[in-house]
Amino acid sequence: MPESELARLTLNDIRTAREVIARHLPPTPFFEFPRLSERTGTETWVKLENTQPIGAFKVRGGVNFVNSMSAAERALGFVAATRGNHGQALAYGCRASGAKCTIFVPQGNNPDKNAAMKAYGADLRIEGKDFDEALEAALRFSATSGAHFVHPADPAFVAGAGTMALEMLDQAKQPFDAIFIPVGAGSIVTGVSVVLKALSPKTKIIGVQAENAPAMYQTYKKGSLQSTSSANTIADGLAIRNAIKTTGELLQRSADDMVLVSEEEIRSAIRCYADTTHYLAEGAGAAALAGLIKLKDAYKGKRVAVILSGGNIDHATLTSVLCQ
């Protein structure tokens, strides 16, 4: 996928994606929760992407992507690698169109996410010790089968993620001082930045990544693509060892700053959501709130948005976190 294709993504592209997505999915809620605002010391609004049909924002991209493909391309089928939500999104879109969907996941992947992908009709393959090895397996499968490989940062997925920002601006009516965004493959921060830099340029965009999987954070800070030896984090949606080239090369223009959060800070944010909003967040979904709480002194009294990107947390992990 050429870097320039994603670099040329425009506000009009995201508006077009919104029109496509609106035929299949309603806007997700966007609320200010007073008890959460008390905890953060800010006026905190939460974009509830955990209310999507697959429990995560990625479905926006899945719907947009599959509907942008021709009948001939759909006939070849699609393949992707995932820790769960990207695969669910692609399977969801393929199910509606009748296209074949093959998904590669690493060993030990979230069993609930695996079950959901199968339920949407995906042919699930388990290969590799982490996302990056599953990605290599998916690319090999694409080369031998002819199935179209779908990258998590495909422009159609990034445009889909960007539609969140259009909704948020419509729903809130007023601009925000800052927005906190979880960063894994980087589709949200890339898509949302296109919208906000055009329509709300004073809003600071803060990317949040797990300390245990900091490749994109290091890429942002150093200005070149970085890799780490491992990515072992409760935030499985952020667990990449190798920075994504297309979104990584755009990070310094997409985000105004980035912050790392610890495993305990992510766990604490999951508990905070459960306590103050009564909504469930998976690790990646809670990362943005963890970032805000970490930087709350800097944003005291400000109007802030956070993206709860997904709620697909398995029973064992949820029990462990809540009982801590």
Backbone bond lengths (Angstrom), bond angles and torsions (degrees), N, CA, C in turn:
res aa  C-N    CA-C-N  psi(-1)  N-CA   C-N-CA  omega(-1)  CA-C   N-CA-C  phi
1 M - - - 1.466 - - 1.523 109.08 -
2 P 1.330 119.00 116.52 1.449 121.09 -177.09 1.528 111.82 -62.71
3 E 1.317 116.04 136.64 1.461 120.21 178.54 1.512 110.73 -59.54
4 S 1.353 116.34 -37.10 1.446 119.82 -175.30 1.521 112.16 -63.39
5 E 1.327 118.11 -28.22 1.464 120.74 179.16 1.522 110.63 -62.79
6 L 1.314 117.05 -44.14 1.458 120.35 178.46 1.526 110.48 -73.86
7 A 1.311 117.16 -36.29 1.458 120.74 179.80 1.527 111.49 -63.85
8 R 1.334 116.74 -24.47 1.469 120.85 -179.62 1.527 113.26 -90.15
9 L 1.323 117.52 3.40 1.462 120.91 179.57 1.532 110.11 -58.18
10 T 1.330 116.94 132.13 1.456 121.35 -174.82 1.526 111.75 -120.70
11 L 1.326 114.52 168.49 1.461 120.64 175.26 1.523 110.29 -59.62
12 N 1.310 118.12 -37.94 1.466 120.55 178.77 1.529 111.72 -64.48
13 D 1.336 117.24 -35.62 1.463 120.48 175.82 1.527 110.72 -60.27
14 I 1.324 115.62 -41.87 1.463 120.16 -177.90 1.525 110.58 -72.82
15 R 1.318 116.70 -35.48 1.467 119.24 174.92 1.531 110.86 -64.77
16 T 1.319 116.90 -38.67 1.462 120.03 176.58 1.524 110.66 -64.52
17 A 1.341 116.38 -42.28 1.468 120.37 177.05 1.525 110.81 -60.18
18 R 1.326 116.27 -37.77 1.465 119.27 179.10 1.527 110.97 -62.31
19 E 1.316 117.11 -39.60 1.468 120.45 178.79 1.527 110.69 -63.31
20 V 1.331 116.52 -41.05 1.466 120.64 178.64 1.530 110.18 -64.83
21 I 1.318 116.01 -50.15 1.464 121.58 -176.06 1.522 111.21 -63.79
22 A 1.336 117.37 -36.33 1.469 121.53 -177.63 1.527 112.27 -62.52
23 R 1.323 117.47 -21.52 1.468 120.51 177.67 1.521 111.76 -76.33
24 H 1.337 116.58 -12.52 1.457 120.73 -174.80 1.525 113.94 -123.58
25 L 1.336 116.96 -28.47 1.464 121.00 -173.41 1.527 110.26 -135.68
26 P 1.338 118.02 137.72 1.472 119.51 174.16 1.531 110.12 -79.05
27 P 1.323 118.16 162.74 1.468 120.39 174.48 1.533 109.96 -60.92
28 T 1.323 116.20 148.51 1.468 119.87 176.24 1.527 110.07 -87.57
29 P 1.336 117.46 155.22 1.471 120.03 -179.47 1.528 112.30 -63.72
30 F 1.310 114.74 154.32 1.467 122.71 177.41 1.520 106.94 -143.32
31 F 1.328 116.30 103.13 1.455 121.74 -171.24 1.523 111.97 -123.13
32 E 1.331 114.59 152.68 1.466 121.45 165.50 1.523 107.10 -98.06
33 F 1.342 115.79 127.66 1.459 121.63 -178.58 1.531 108.48 -108.02
34 P 1.351 118.30 112.08 1.475 120.15 -175.39 1.524 114.27 -56.34
35 R 1.344 117.71 -40.52 1.469 118.52 -178.80 1.529 110.80 -68.26
36 L 1.310 116.45 -35.87 1.460 119.34 176.40 1.531 110.08 -67.74
37 S 1.316 116.41 -40.54 1.468 119.72 177.34 1.522 111.23 -60.62
38 E 1.344 117.05 -36.67 1.468 120.10 176.31 1.524 110.87 -62.27
39 R 1.327 116.24 -39.38 1.474 120.29 -179.35 1.526 111.88 -66.63
40 T 1.323 116.44 -38.50 1.466 119.82 -174.09 1.523 112.99 -91.28
41 G 1.332 116.76 -17.05 1.459 119.11 -175.83 1.515 113.20 74.36
42 T 1.339 116.08 14.36 1.463 122.16 179.48 1.527 108.57 -128.62
43 E 1.330 116.58 169.73 1.460 120.50 167.56 1.531 106.01 -85.52
44 T 1.322 115.56 99.90 1.470 120.98 -169.13 1.527 111.78 -102.15
45 W 1.317 115.38 118.30 1.468 122.97 176.00 1.521 108.72 -104.58
46 V 1.323 116.60 141.28 1.465 121.25 -176.99 1.525 109.92 -121.74
47 K 1.330 116.37 125.22 1.473 121.59 173.37 1.520 107.31 -87.66
48 L 1.336 115.96 114.01 1.464 121.96 -169.25 1.531 111.55 -90.88
49 E 1.322 115.42 75.36 1.458 119.84 178.18 1.533 112.31 -74.39
50 N 1.323 116.59 -10.43 1.467 120.21 174.49 1.522 111.71 -69.89
51 T 1.331 117.96 -9.12 1.470 121.35 177.96 1.526 112.84 -89.93
52 Q 1.327 117.64 1.54 1.464 121.05 176.04 1.535 110.34 -66.14
53 P 1.336 118.79 160.36 1.460 121.06 -179.24 1.525 114.28 -55.74
54 I 1.340 117.55 -32.53 1.468 120.11 178.38 1.525 111.49 -97.61
55 G 1.340 116.66 3.38 1.455 120.64 179.73 1.514 114.99 79.15
56 A 1.337 118.04 16.67 1.467 120.46 -177.64 1.527 110.91 -160.78
57 F 1.344 115.64 156.98 1.458 122.79 -175.94 1.513 113.75 -62.78
58 K 1.324 117.53 -24.46 1.462 121.46 -172.32 1.519 113.50 -57.93
59 V 1.340 117.41 -23.48 1.461 119.87 -178.43 1.528 110.88 -59.74
60 R 1.331 116.87 -28.51 1.467 119.59 176.59 1.534 110.27 -57.01
61 G 1.338 114.65 -48.39 1.458 119.11 -179.61 1.512 112.69 -67.79
62 G 1.345 116.68 -38.52 1.456 119.75 179.44 1.512 112.17 -60.71
63 V 1.314 116.80 -45.17 1.463 121.38 178.57 1.523 110.75 -64.87
64 N 1.327 116.43 -45.55 1.461 120.38 -179.03 1.519 111.22 -64.33
65 F 1.340 116.36 -42.72 1.464 120.21 -177.64 1.524 111.69 -63.73
66 V 1.331 117.16 -54.05 1.459 120.00 -174.50 1.527 110.54 -62.96
67 N 1.314 117.56 -36.44 1.464 120.10 179.45 1.521 113.04 -73.84
68 S 1.328 117.34 -12.09 1.465 120.43 176.99 1.523 112.30 -92.01
69 M 1.336 116.99 -7.91 1.456 121.67 -177.92 1.532 111.42 -88.78
70 S 1.331 115.69 149.04 1.466 120.89 177.72 1.523 110.22 -77.96
71 A 1.323 116.14 166.32 1.466 121.05 177.67 1.521 110.62 -60.66
72 A 1.343 117.03 -37.20 1.462 120.67 179.34 1.522 111.36 -65.79
73 E 1.313 116.69 -40.51 1.465 120.59 178.45 1.529 110.91 -67.34
74 R 1.310 116.96 -39.81 1.457 120.13 177.82 1.525 111.40 -63.99
75 A 1.316 116.46 -34.13 1.468 120.68 -178.78 1.527 111.60 -64.46
76 L 1.325 117.41 -29.00 1.466 121.20 178.79 1.525 112.07 -74.83
77 G 1.325 116.61 -22.07 1.456 121.18 -177.77 1.518 111.94 86.00
78 F 1.334 115.26 171.08 1.459 121.40 -176.36 1.522 110.02 -131.49
79 V 1.323 115.46 150.96 1.459 121.33 178.01 1.519 109.17 -137.53
80 A 1.328 115.73 144.87 1.465 120.57 179.98 1.516 109.82 -150.64
81 A 1.328 114.98 163.38 1.456 122.20 170.69 1.518 107.49 -113.15
82 T 1.338 116.17 147.67 1.453 118.83 -173.76 1.516 111.61 -161.10
83 R 1.345 116.01 161.75 1.458 121.76 162.78 1.523 109.92 -98.41
84 G 1.346 116.78 -0.88 1.460 118.75 172.98 1.513 115.39 150.17
85 N 1.319 118.63 -59.08 1.458 119.77 -169.77 1.527 113.24 -73.61
86 H 1.321 117.94 -37.22 1.465 120.42 175.76 1.533 109.63 -63.26
87 G 1.314 116.14 -42.55 1.464 120.01 178.87 1.513 112.34 -65.69
88 Q 1.337 117.23 -41.05 1.457 120.10 176.80 1.526 110.80 -61.77
89 A 1.326 116.42 -41.40 1.460 120.61 -178.55 1.525 111.07 -63.41
90 L 1.332 116.26 -45.38 1.461 119.44 179.79 1.533 110.27 -65.60
91 A 1.334 117.07 -43.11 1.458 120.72 178.99 1.527 111.16 -61.94
92 Y 1.320 116.90 -38.94 1.461 121.77 178.49 1.533 110.00 -61.23
93 G 1.330 116.19 -48.04 1.458 119.98 179.90 1.521 112.58 -65.64
94 C 1.333 116.28 -39.36 1.462 120.19 -179.63 1.525 111.51 -68.37
95 R 1.304 116.84 -37.80 1.465 120.56 179.79 1.527 110.84 -58.58
96 A 1.325 116.24 -41.79 1.457 120.27 -178.47 1.523 112.11 -68.56
97 S 1.329 116.98 -28.46 1.470 120.35 -176.29 1.523 113.07 -100.75
98 G 1.337 117.18 -9.51 1.457 120.06 -178.89 1.517 114.31 83.53
99 A 1.327 118.49 9.87 1.464 121.60 -179.67 1.529 110.42 -82.23
100 K 1.338 115.99 149.34 1.459 120.85 177.51 1.521 109.81 -77.15
101 C 1.330 115.28 140.61 1.461 120.88 -176.51 1.524 109.32 -132.49
102 T 1.339 116.58 122.58 1.459 122.25 177.06 1.526 108.14 -115.44
103 I 1.324 116.26 129.62 1.457 121.07 -175.31 1.521 110.23 -124.69
104 F 1.338 116.79 130.70 1.457 123.11 175.73 1.530 109.11 -103.92
105 V 1.326 115.52 130.56 1.463 121.91 176.15 1.525 108.54 -128.05
106 P 1.326 117.34 155.55 1.469 119.39 177.55 1.522 111.76 -79.05
107 Q 1.314 114.97 165.79 1.467 121.05 174.67 1.530 109.63 -60.24
108 G 1.330 116.03 143.98 1.453 120.45 178.31 1.510 114.52 74.83
109 N 1.331 117.26 16.65 1.461 119.68 -179.38 1.532 111.16 -67.19
110 N 1.321 115.56 157.84 1.463 122.36 178.57 1.532 110.10 -49.25
111 P 1.339 118.34 115.61 1.472 120.40 -176.21 1.521 113.25 -64.84
112 D 1.301 117.58 -32.18 1.460 119.95 178.86 1.529 110.92 -68.18
113 K 1.332 116.36 -39.41 1.468 119.37 177.38 1.524 110.54 -67.82
114 N 1.335 117.36 -38.83 1.466 120.27 175.77 1.526 110.61 -58.91
115 A 1.336 116.07 -46.55 1.463 120.66 -179.05 1.525 111.07 -62.61
116 A 1.319 116.96 -38.59 1.465 120.56 179.94 1.525 110.78 -65.41
117 M 1.334 117.29 -42.24 1.470 119.76 179.17 1.525 110.88 -62.29
118 K 1.314 116.72 -42.23 1.463 120.12 176.81 1.522 110.81 -62.57
119 A 1.327 116.90 -40.52 1.461 120.59 -178.75 1.527 111.42 -63.36
120 Y 1.327 116.93 -30.00 1.464 120.33 177.31 1.529 111.94 -84.60
121 G 1.329 117.28 3.43 1.458 120.89 173.35 1.507 116.13 98.99
122 A 1.341 118.07 7.37 1.462 119.97 -178.73 1.523 111.53 -73.44
123 D 1.324 115.91 145.52 1.468 123.14 168.99 1.529 105.39 -85.97
124 L 1.333 116.26 104.39 1.460 121.04 -172.47 1.517 110.89 -91.03
125 R 1.333 116.77 127.60 1.463 122.94 177.89 1.533 108.14 -119.53
126 I 1.326 116.88 133.28 1.461 122.05 179.06 1.522 109.02 -105.69
127 E 1.329 115.88 118.27 1.471 119.35 -177.65 1.527 110.24 -156.68
128 G 1.342 115.57 133.30 1.463 121.26 175.95 1.511 113.05 94.49
129 K 1.330 114.38 161.12 1.472 119.82 -177.14 1.515 113.01 -87.82
130 D 1.356 117.61 -16.02 1.459 120.49 179.84 1.517 109.04 -155.14
131 F 1.337 115.48 -177.70 1.470 120.13 -176.84 1.517 111.83 -57.09
132 D 1.314 117.60 -43.46 1.458 120.12 -174.56 1.527 111.81 -62.77
133 E 1.338 117.70 -37.19 1.472 119.95 177.28 1.525 110.76 -73.51
134 A 1.321 118.04 -35.10 1.464 120.27 174.65 1.530 110.33 -63.92
135 L 1.320 116.39 -36.56 1.456 121.50 177.54 1.531 111.16 -62.16
136 E 1.320 116.87 -43.59 1.461 120.63 177.68 1.523 110.96 -61.15
137 A 1.345 117.07 -39.74 1.460 120.90 179.08 1.527 110.73 -65.84
138 A 1.319 117.28 -39.80 1.466 121.09 178.97 1.524 111.16 -64.19
139 L 1.322 116.78 -39.22 1.465 120.45 178.25 1.525 111.31 -65.92
140 R 1.329 116.96 -39.05 1.465 120.08 176.53 1.526 110.36 -63.49
141 F 1.311 116.71 -43.23 1.463 120.92 179.35 1.531 110.44 -61.03
142 S 1.324 116.79 -43.18 1.454 120.83 178.90 1.527 111.38 -60.03
143 A 1.337 116.08 -42.30 1.458 120.59 -178.07 1.520 112.51 -65.26
144 T 1.328 117.01 -34.53 1.471 120.25 -176.82 1.525 113.21 -91.18
145 S 1.314 118.19 -27.17 1.464 121.24 -174.73 1.523 114.01 -98.39
146 G 1.330 116.56 -23.02 1.457 120.06 -175.01 1.518 113.78 87.36
147 A 1.335 116.86 -3.26 1.465 120.11 177.74 1.528 109.60 -65.49
148 H 1.311 116.01 144.47 1.468 121.84 -178.54 1.527 109.25 -75.28
149 F 1.334 117.31 120.23 1.465 120.59 177.60 1.525 110.17 -76.25
150 V 1.328 115.62 132.40 1.464 120.92 -177.47 1.521 109.41 -113.72
151 H 1.312 116.23 107.58 1.454 122.06 -178.98 1.523 110.08 -76.13
152 P 1.344 118.52 144.15 1.475 119.35 177.69 1.517 113.68 -61.89
153 A 1.332 117.14 -18.81 1.463 119.96 177.27 1.530 110.92 -109.51
154 D 1.329 116.78 27.92 1.463 120.49 172.91 1.535 109.01 -57.32
155 P 1.327 118.28 140.84 1.474 119.62 -177.89 1.521 114.24 -52.98
156 A 1.342 117.89 -33.66 1.470 119.55 178.96 1.526 110.94 -68.21
157 F 1.334 116.84 -34.60 1.467 120.31 176.36 1.530 110.57 -72.11
158 V 1.314 117.05 -38.92 1.467 120.35 179.06 1.529 110.38 -66.40
159 A 1.334 116.61 -42.32 1.467 119.72 176.54 1.518 110.77 -62.06
160 G 1.336 116.10 -39.61 1.455 119.66 176.85 1.514 112.07 -60.84
161 A 1.327 116.28 -44.21 1.467 119.99 177.96 1.526 111.16 -62.63
162 G 1.305 116.44 -36.41 1.462 120.55 -179.68 1.516 113.95 -63.91
163 T 1.342 116.96 -23.51 1.472 119.13 -179.83 1.522 111.80 -63.98
164 M 1.337 117.45 -21.87 1.465 120.18 174.81 1.529 110.96 -55.73
165 A 1.318 115.96 -42.75 1.469 120.13 -176.45 1.524 111.08 -67.16
166 L 1.324 117.67 -38.26 1.463 119.80 176.38 1.527 110.64 -60.71
167 E 1.324 116.07 -43.98 1.465 119.97 178.20 1.523 110.81 -62.48
168 M 1.326 116.40 -46.09 1.470 120.45 -176.37 1.521 111.82 -60.17
169 L 1.325 116.69 -41.79 1.456 119.61 179.99 1.525 110.79 -66.61
170 D 1.330 117.32 -37.38 1.468 120.58 177.36 1.525 111.47 -68.25
171 Q 1.331 116.07 -41.02 1.459 120.63 -174.04 1.529 112.65 -74.31
172 A 1.310 117.34 -37.17 1.469 120.52 -174.19 1.522 113.25 -87.98
173 K 1.314 117.18 -23.15 1.476 123.21 176.18 1.524 114.35 71.93
174 Q 1.330 117.55 -24.16 1.463 120.83 -178.78 1.528 109.51 -124.02
175 P 1.318 117.84 152.33 1.465 120.70 179.86 1.522 112.16 -70.96
176 F 1.321 115.74 162.24 1.461 122.71 178.75 1.519 109.47 -109.91
177 D 1.334 114.57 150.76 1.460 119.18 174.22 1.519 111.21 -72.04
178 A 1.351 116.34 -33.68 1.462 119.92 -178.92 1.519 109.54 -156.76
179 I 1.309 115.15 156.44 1.454 122.18 172.28 1.517 108.04 -131.65
180 F 1.334 117.02 133.19 1.459 123.19 179.17 1.527 108.55 -103.95
181 I 1.336 115.61 129.76 1.466 122.16 -171.09 1.524 109.88 -131.38
182 P 1.346 118.91 129.87 1.462 119.92 174.26 1.527 110.44 -69.73
183 V 1.323 116.62 142.07 1.472 120.89 -178.53 1.524 109.73 -122.12
184 G 1.325 115.61 114.34 1.459 122.30 171.77 1.516 106.72 -115.85
185 A 1.346 115.92 -93.02 1.460 120.10 173.45 1.523 111.47 -74.68
186 G 1.323 117.31 -18.63 1.459 120.67 174.66 1.511 115.79 96.44
187 S 1.350 117.62 10.79 1.459 118.55 -176.84 1.524 112.39 -68.85
188 I 1.347 117.81 -38.01 1.471 118.70 -178.84 1.523 110.89 -67.18
189 V 1.321 116.80 -51.00 1.461 118.98 -175.39 1.522 110.91 -63.36
190 T 1.334 117.58 -34.15 1.463 120.19 179.28 1.521 110.98 -70.19
191 G 1.339 117.06 -47.99 1.459 120.31 -178.72 1.515 113.30 -68.04
192 V 1.325 116.45 -45.62 1.461 120.71 -179.13 1.527 110.75 -63.43
193 S 1.326 117.26 -36.11 1.471 119.54 -178.38 1.522 111.85 -65.03
194 V 1.335 117.33 -34.26 1.467 119.55 178.13 1.524 110.20 -60.64
195 V 1.328 116.52 -41.97 1.463 121.57 -179.45 1.521 111.09 -70.21
196 L 1.334 116.48 -51.09 1.469 119.18 -173.51 1.518 112.61 -68.55
197 K 1.307 118.28 -35.61 1.464 119.32 -179.73 1.529 111.12 -68.55
198 A 1.338 115.70 -23.82 1.463 119.65 176.98 1.517 112.75 -88.14
199 L 1.339 118.14 -39.18 1.455 121.90 -170.16 1.527 114.47 -110.71
200 S 1.324 117.51 -19.23 1.476 121.08 179.74 1.525 109.17 -145.61
201 P 1.326 117.15 62.95 1.472 121.06 -169.51 1.519 115.30 -64.70
202 K 1.331 118.26 -17.60 1.466 119.81 179.29 1.527 112.86 -84.36
203 T 1.330 117.53 -8.98 1.461 121.12 178.99 1.524 109.94 -75.14
204 K 1.318 117.24 122.98 1.454 121.85 178.26 1.532 109.83 -77.08
205 I 1.306 116.68 135.53 1.462 122.72 -179.90 1.519 108.44 -106.11
206 I 1.345 116.36 115.26 1.459 121.92 -176.13 1.532 108.71 -113.18
207 G 1.319 116.74 115.06 1.458 121.42 176.56 1.519 110.61 -85.64
208 V 1.326 116.26 143.00 1.465 121.22 -178.12 1.522 109.30 -125.89
209 Q 1.319 115.80 129.99 1.459 120.42 178.33 1.527 109.84 -133.71
210 A 1.339 115.53 156.15 1.460 120.99 179.70 1.523 110.78 -73.91
211 E 1.330 116.21 138.63 1.472 120.33 176.80 1.524 111.16 -56.58
212 N 1.327 117.31 -33.52 1.463 121.05 -176.86 1.519 113.35 -80.90
213 A 1.327 117.31 -3.13 1.469 121.37 178.11 1.529 108.21 -144.92
214 P 1.340 117.20 69.07 1.469 120.76 -167.63 1.534 115.82 -97.21
215 A 1.326 119.07 19.87 1.468 119.89 -173.16 1.527 112.71 -58.67
216 M 1.336 117.64 -42.56 1.468 119.34 -178.67 1.539 110.60 -73.95
217 Y 1.311 117.40 -34.70 1.471 120.68 175.34 1.533 109.88 -61.03
218 Q 1.320 116.37 -47.57 1.462 120.33 179.64 1.525 110.79 -63.76
219 T 1.328 116.65 -36.56 1.465 121.07 177.07 1.525 110.40 -62.13
220 Y 1.333 115.95 -43.32 1.470 120.72 178.90 1.527 110.47 -62.49
221 K 1.318 116.93 -45.03 1.463 120.50 -175.42 1.530 112.48 -72.48
222 K 1.331 116.76 -35.38 1.471 120.35 -174.63 1.527 113.38 -95.32
223 G 1.324 116.88 -17.40 1.454 119.66 178.58 1.507 114.85 78.20
224 S 1.328 117.24 14.46 1.464 121.60 175.88 1.522 108.57 -146.56
225 L 1.325 116.89 155.98 1.454 121.42 -174.95 1.521 110.82 -63.89
226 Q 1.338 115.92 132.72 1.456 121.78 -176.80 1.529 110.81 -122.57
227 S 1.317 115.47 158.43 1.461 122.98 176.64 1.520 108.96 -133.84
228 T 1.335 115.43 156.82 1.458 120.99 176.08 1.525 108.42 -127.02
229 S 1.308 116.67 163.41 1.467 120.56 -176.90 1.524 112.37 -78.53
230 S 1.335 117.42 -21.22 1.461 120.58 179.93 1.519 109.20 -152.21
231 A 1.345 115.56 168.21 1.463 121.55 178.71 1.522 108.07 -148.74
232 N 1.314 115.29 59.20 1.463 121.86 -174.96 1.528 109.86 -93.24
233 T 1.328 116.60 98.60 1.459 120.80 -175.61 1.517 110.74 -144.45
234 I 1.324 116.17 151.19 1.458 121.54 174.47 1.525 110.75 -62.86
235 A 1.325 116.56 -23.30 1.466 121.88 178.47 1.522 109.01 -86.05
236 D 1.348 116.56 74.32 1.461 119.22 -172.53 1.524 112.68 -62.01
237 G 1.322 117.67 -26.83 1.451 120.20 177.25 1.517 114.04 -69.15
238 L 1.331 117.18 -11.82 1.471 121.94 178.17 1.528 111.48 -108.18
239 A 1.342 116.75 4.18 1.462 121.29 -168.07 1.526 112.40 -86.50
240 I 1.326 116.74 78.66 1.458 122.02 174.10 1.521 109.13 -119.44
241 R 1.342 116.01 140.60 1.463 120.57 177.60 1.522 111.86 -88.16
242 N 1.321 116.33 -33.35 1.461 121.63 -175.91 1.523 109.70 -111.70
243 A 1.318 116.70 126.55 1.459 120.40 178.39 1.521 110.50 -57.37
244 I 1.320 116.14 140.59 1.460 121.64 178.37 1.526 108.83 -75.02
245 K 1.317 116.48 123.67 1.465 120.78 -172.79 1.526 112.96 -58.43
246 T 1.340 117.05 -50.89 1.464 119.52 -171.43 1.514 112.48 -66.54
247 T 1.325 117.03 -46.23 1.469 119.41 179.45 1.519 111.57 -79.99
248 G 1.335 116.79 -33.11 1.458 120.59 179.29 1.515 112.48 -61.27
249 E 1.324 115.98 -38.79 1.462 119.81 -179.71 1.528 112.18 -70.73
250 L 1.334 116.50 -15.53 1.458 120.90 179.36 1.523 113.16 -102.17
251 L 1.329 117.71 -3.17 1.465 120.90 -172.24 1.519 113.21 -58.35
252 Q 1.315 116.78 -41.62 1.465 118.47 -175.05 1.519 112.37 -68.37
253 R 1.317 117.46 -22.47 1.462 118.74 174.92 1.532 111.06 -94.82
254 S 1.334 117.48 -18.97 1.467 120.93 -179.50 1.518 112.42 -82.28
255 A 1.326 117.02 -43.73 1.470 121.42 -174.88 1.519 111.06 -106.91
256 D 1.329 115.47 147.62 1.459 120.89 174.23 1.515 111.47 -88.16
257 D 1.327 116.05 -22.51 1.461 121.20 175.83 1.518 107.89 -165.69
258 M 1.333 116.12 164.65 1.454 121.78 173.71 1.516 109.31 -136.66
259 V 1.332 115.83 153.08 1.456 121.51 -179.12 1.523 108.52 -138.97
260 L 1.335 116.05 146.82 1.462 121.88 175.19 1.524 109.29 -100.21
261 V 1.338 115.73 144.30 1.466 120.88 176.69 1.529 109.03 -125.85
262 S 1.328 114.96 145.84 1.457 121.15 -177.65 1.521 111.03 -80.82
263 E 1.331 115.77 168.94 1.462 120.44 176.95 1.527 110.63 -60.82
264 E 1.314 117.54 -41.33 1.468 119.91 179.89 1.523 110.97 -68.27
265 E 1.321 117.93 -35.46 1.463 120.08 177.50 1.530 110.81 -65.64
266 I 1.337 117.00 -36.73 1.469 120.00 176.64 1.525 110.26 -67.85
267 R 1.324 116.82 -44.94 1.467 120.42 178.32 1.534 110.85 -60.31
268 S 1.307 116.28 -42.11 1.461 120.46 179.07 1.520 111.20 -62.74
269 A 1.332 117.03 -36.90 1.468 120.85 178.98 1.533 111.12 -68.67
270 I 1.330 117.23 -35.83 1.471 120.00 174.93 1.528 109.82 -60.42
271 R 1.330 115.86 -45.84 1.465 119.94 178.52 1.527 111.27 -64.42
272 C 1.327 116.46 -38.58 1.457 120.95 179.90 1.527 111.14 -61.98
273 Y 1.327 117.17 -44.19 1.464 120.32 176.61 1.527 110.71 -59.95
274 A 1.331 116.68 -46.85 1.464 120.34 -178.55 1.531 111.07 -60.74
275 D 1.316 115.88 -38.59 1.466 120.97 -175.85 1.524 112.45 -76.90
276 T 1.324 117.05 -42.23 1.470 120.01 -170.87 1.522 114.37 -97.76
277 T 1.333 118.16 -20.85 1.467 121.06 -178.29 1.523 112.97 -122.38
278 H 1.345 116.41 -18.37 1.467 123.10 -174.98 1.523 112.39 63.58
279 Y 1.335 116.39 26.45 1.457 122.38 172.81 1.529 109.06 -110.45
280 L 1.338 115.68 147.85 1.454 121.22 178.29 1.533 110.52 -91.53
281 A 1.312 115.43 140.26 1.464 121.61 175.19 1.517 109.10 -128.50
282 E 1.318 117.04 136.82 1.454 120.45 169.25 1.532 107.69 -77.02
283 G 1.326 116.46 177.10 1.461 119.19 -176.49 1.515 113.27 -57.79
284 A 1.332 116.73 -49.91 1.463 119.84 179.27 1.519 110.94 -64.02
285 G 1.342 115.94 -35.51 1.452 119.88 179.92 1.513 113.24 -66.37
286 A 1.337 117.12 -27.59 1.466 121.55 -179.64 1.521 112.94 -90.57
287 A 1.321 117.82 -8.27 1.469 120.23 -173.28 1.524 112.75 -61.87
288 A 1.338 117.13 -41.09 1.469 119.27 -178.26 1.524 110.82 -61.56
289 L 1.340 116.82 -42.92 1.464 119.71 177.35 1.521 110.90 -64.16
290 A 1.329 117.09 -39.49 1.464 120.23 176.93 1.527 110.75 -58.61
291 G 1.332 115.77 -39.78 1.461 119.66 178.12 1.515 112.31 -65.08
292 L 1.341 116.77 -42.46 1.464 119.96 178.05 1.522 110.82 -62.82
293 I 1.334 116.85 -45.40 1.468 119.58 -179.38 1.526 110.43 -61.31
294 K 1.324 116.38 -37.90 1.467 119.98 179.39 1.528 111.21 -64.50
295 L 1.323 116.98 -34.53 1.468 121.61 -176.21 1.530 112.16 -107.03
296 K 1.332 117.43 19.13 1.463 119.56 -170.84 1.532 113.25 -61.86
297 D 1.311 118.28 -30.22 1.471 119.35 179.22 1.530 110.85 -63.38
298 A 1.324 115.93 -34.99 1.462 120.08 -178.80 1.528 112.04 -73.38
299 Y 1.337 116.71 -21.41 1.466 120.61 -175.99 1.528 112.36 -115.38
300 K 1.319 117.06 15.92 1.462 121.47 -178.88 1.531 110.65 -54.80
301 G 1.339 115.18 128.76 1.456 120.89 179.05 1.512 115.08 78.87
302 K 1.322 117.61 -1.14 1.462 121.50 -178.89 1.533 111.32 -86.40
303 R 1.304 114.80 165.03 1.470 122.91 176.00 1.534 107.27 -97.45
304 V 1.331 116.12 114.62 1.463 121.18 -168.34 1.538 110.60 -130.22
305 A 1.321 116.01 143.06 1.462 122.05 174.52 1.522 109.27 -114.49
306 V 1.327 115.42 144.82 1.462 120.93 172.50 1.521 107.96 -129.75
307 I 1.315 116.17 146.74 1.463 121.03 178.44 1.522 109.22 -102.30
308 L 1.323 115.92 114.49 1.463 121.66 171.40 1.524 105.28 -86.46
309 S 1.324 115.74 92.90 1.468 120.75 -165.40 1.517 114.21 -75.44
310 G 1.353 118.37 -20.82 1.459 119.52 -179.73 1.511 112.17 -169.50
311 G 1.323 115.60 155.31 1.454 121.33 -179.40 1.508 113.95 -124.14
312 N 1.330 117.29 23.58 1.465 121.13 -174.91 1.531 111.50 -88.48
313 I 1.307 114.60 68.28 1.459 121.20 178.38 1.527 108.55 -99.30
314 D 1.327 117.12 133.22 1.462 119.42 -177.51 1.534 110.56 -76.70
315 H 1.330 114.93 160.20 1.464 121.61 -172.62 1.528 111.91 -58.68
316 A 1.326 116.68 -44.73 1.466 119.70 -176.71 1.524 111.51 -64.08
317 T 1.333 116.79 -43.44 1.464 119.87 179.54 1.522 110.91 -66.43
318 L 1.321 116.81 -42.97 1.456 120.46 -179.92 1.528 111.01 -61.29
319 T 1.327 116.21 -44.58 1.461 119.92 179.59 1.522 111.13 -61.46
320 S 1.329 115.77 -43.07 1.461 120.84 179.40 1.525 111.34 -61.48
321 V 1.344 116.65 -43.38 1.459 120.76 -177.68 1.519 111.26 -68.81
322 L 1.320 117.33 -46.33 1.458 120.35 -175.43 1.522 112.88 -70.74
323 C 1.329 116.27 -27.54 1.462 119.63 -179.02 1.519 112.81 -88.44
324 Q 1.307 116.61 -1.07 1.469 121.10 -176.33 1.523 111.41 -68.75
